Amino acid sequence: MKAIVLESAERPYVYQEVDKPTLGPGEALVQIRAAALNRRDYWISIGKYAGIKYPSILGSDGAGIVAEVYDDADKHWLGQEVIINPSHDWGEHPEYQGKDFKILGLPEHGTFAEFIKVKTEYLHAKPAHLNWEQAAAIPLAGLTAYRALFTKGRLKAGDKVLIVGVGAGTGAFALQWAVAAGAKVFVTSGSGEKIERARQLGAAAGVNYKAQDWAEELKHMAGGFDVVIDSAIGEGFAKIPDLCNPGARIVLFGATAGDFPGFNARMFFWKQLQLLGTTMGTKEEFAAMLKLVNEHQIVPVIDEVFSMADPAKAFEKMRDSSQFGKLVLTT
Ligand SMILES: NC(=O)c1ccc[n+]([C@@H]2O[C@H](COP(=O)([O-])OP(=O)(O)OC[C@H]3O[C@@H](n4cnc5c(N)ncnc54)[C@H](OP(=O)(O)O)[C@@H]3O)[C@@H](O)[C@H]2O)c1
């Protein structure tokens, strides 16, 4: 089979012939029809991620058709159209992942290949209203945004939500999930065009975080926020406590723009704010996210589709962050 192989930091995406995986107990072979990139794949490709090993096949997001199963008990999966949960071996505590937790696509071979082997417990029926590219876009970013909003942020209909940096893959999903849940969603972005795209997807309004007075403008527009989803942090975070309503939940799972700046601690405790970290999600959250997608017939935002045989352009676009929504590779 063909796969994109991470040979070294200098040769991060070589499309070449590799051995097709052989199955063990509990496993299925999925013929990948589409896969999607995450920021994680980019960090690994440039050597900036813990536990990198060469050679590896990256890719956490994928959708395809079950071609083989090992166990007779799994035969009902044969020929099924599936999407793959990349959040593996979560562990016994729903509150946090255990020590064996791993994300598909390093250390185990991922979805940037014609075939992947994966335990059947991580297979889910592909939402019928989505094509391969749309289905493949969901798993990692969709799951992270789902847990951040609902489990950690305890979002409910009518809440006011701020999504910082809506152009992030996770940002677009957080927007779509929150709109479906009946929240009033505001966004920030470094691009006016992306704010406009967010409005078309149901955001009430947005501001450009590069403007001097972005926080004041946002406060004027929205009043205050009950939930803030921030995967950028950096200098801009200093303004977040002031934008929060009393009792607000601020959820973070990334720090694209850097670590915490100084911020007003007194405002933080006086308003009884909660700062919550999150990463990926449980099997139950993955299933609940797909239920939301199916019930609301949500269609993920695809920025561009590339051929798996020529992945360099997709990685370059991820590096430049010029996309809105997901970058997808098709076989
Ligand atoms: N812990 C986890 O489980 C988990 C899962 C997924 C992602 N992550 C992390 O979460 C972050 C987002 O990941 P991703 O793949 O969704 O998206 P991404 O492509 O890494 O997101 C980049 C986006 O961050 C926004 N941004 C950059 N600088 C900013 C600033 N100064 N202020 C506000 N926003 C800024 C930009 O939004 P605009 O384009 O709108 O300006 C940009 O498009 C990354 O750090 C990633 O490593 C963690």
The ligand as a Tripos MOL2 file, in Angstrom:
@<TRIPOS>MOLECULE
LIG
   48    52     1     0     0
SMALL
NO_CHARGES

@<TRIPOS>ATOM
      1 N1         -4.9450   19.3950   23.8130 N.am      1 LIG1
      2 C1         -5.5920   18.9040   22.7750 C.2       1 LIG1
      3 O1         -6.2430   17.8710   22.8370 O.2       1 LIG1
      4 C2         -5.5780   19.6630   21.4990 C.ar      1 LIG1
      5 C3         -6.3640   19.2410   20.4400 C.ar      1 LIG1
      6 C4         -6.3950   20.0280   19.2940 C.ar      1 LIG1
      7 C5         -5.6000   21.1570   19.2130 C.ar      1 LIG1
      8 N2         -4.7900   21.4890   20.2540 N.ar      1 LIG1
      9 C6         -3.9980   22.7330   20.2190 C.3       1 LIG1
     10 O2         -4.9230   23.7920   20.1080 O.3       1 LIG1
     11 C7         -4.4170   24.8030   19.2370 C.3       1 LIG1
     12 C8         -5.3570   24.9750   18.0630 C.3       1 LIG1
     13 O3         -5.2030   23.8600   17.2380 O.3       1 LIG1
     14 P1         -5.9290   23.7030   15.8320 P.3       1 LIG1
     15 O4         -5.3240   22.5600   15.1320 O.co2     1 LIG1
     16 O5         -7.3700   23.7440   16.0500 O.co2     1 LIG1
     17 O6         -5.6860   25.0350   15.0960 O.3       1 LIG1
     18 P2         -4.4410   25.8160   14.5310 P.3       1 LIG1
     19 O7         -4.4830   25.7240   13.0960 O.co2     1 LIG1
     20 O8         -3.1900   25.4980   15.2470 O.co2     1 LIG1
     21 O9         -4.8980   27.2660   15.0200 O.3       1 LIG1
     22 C9         -4.2010   28.3580   14.7090 C.3       1 LIG1
     23 C10        -5.1480   29.4970   14.9120 C.3       1 LIG1
     24 O10        -4.8600   30.1250   16.1410 O.3       1 LIG1
     25 C11        -5.3450   31.4530   16.0530 C.3       1 LIG1
     26 N3         -4.3810   32.3730   16.6340 N.ar      1 LIG1
     27 C12        -3.0720   32.4900   16.3440 C.ar      1 LIG1
     28 N4         -2.5260   33.5010   17.0430 N.ar      1 LIG1
     29 C13        -3.5220   34.0410   17.7960 C.ar      1 LIG1
     30 C14        -3.5870   35.1060   18.7190 C.ar      1 LIG1
     31 N5         -2.5260   35.8380   19.0290 N.pl3     1 LIG1
     32 N6         -4.7830   35.3410   19.3000 N.ar      1 LIG1
     33 C15        -5.8670   34.6190   19.0190 C.ar      1 LIG1
     34 N7         -5.8630   33.6010   18.1290 N.ar      1 LIG1
     35 C16        -4.7020   33.3190   17.5350 C.ar      1 LIG1
     36 C17        -5.4860   31.7840   14.5630 C.3       1 LIG1
     37 O11        -6.8660   32.0110   14.3290 O.3       1 LIG1
     38 P3         -7.3390   32.9820   13.1500 P.3       1 LIG1
     39 O12        -6.8910   32.2940   11.9090 O.co2     1 LIG1
     40 O13        -8.8030   33.0470   13.3160 O.co2     1 LIG1
     41 O14        -6.6480   34.2880   13.3610 O.co2     1 LIG1
     42 C18        -4.9800   30.5390   13.8540 C.3       1 LIG1
     43 O15        -5.6930   30.1820   12.7100 O.3       1 LIG1
     44 C19        -3.0120   24.3710   18.8580 C.3       1 LIG1
     45 O16        -2.1000   24.9560   19.7610 O.3       1 LIG1
     46 C20        -3.0700   22.8610   19.0390 C.3       1 LIG1
     47 O17        -1.7850   22.3180   19.2740 O.3       1 LIG1
     48 C21        -4.7750   20.7730   21.3900 C.ar      1 LIG1
@<TRIPOS>BOND
     1     1     2 1
     2     2     3 2
     3     2     4 1
     4     4     5 ar
     5     4    48 ar
     6     5     6 ar
     7     6     7 ar
     8     7     8 ar
     9     8     9 1
    10     8    48 ar
    11     9    10 1
    12     9    46 1
    13    10    11 1
    14    11    12 1
    15    11    44 1
    16    12    13 1
    17    13    14 1
    18    14    15 2
    19    14    16 1
    20    14    17 1
    21    17    18 1
    22    18    19 2
    23    18    20 1
    24    18    21 1
    25    21    22 1
    26    22    23 1
    27    23    24 1
    28    23    42 1
    29    24    25 1
    30    25    26 1
    31    25    36 1
    32    26    27 ar
    33    26    35 ar
    34    27    28 ar
    35    28    29 ar
    36    29    30 ar
    37    29    35 ar
    38    30    31 1
    39    30    32 ar
    40    32    33 ar
    41    33    34 ar
    42    34    35 ar
    43    36    37 1
    44    36    42 1
    45    37    38 1
    46    38    39 2
    47    38    40 1
    48    38    41 1
    49    42    43 1
    50    44    45 1
    51    44    46 1
    52    46    47 1
@<TRIPOS>SUBSTRUCTURE
     1 LIG1         1 GROUP 0 **** ****
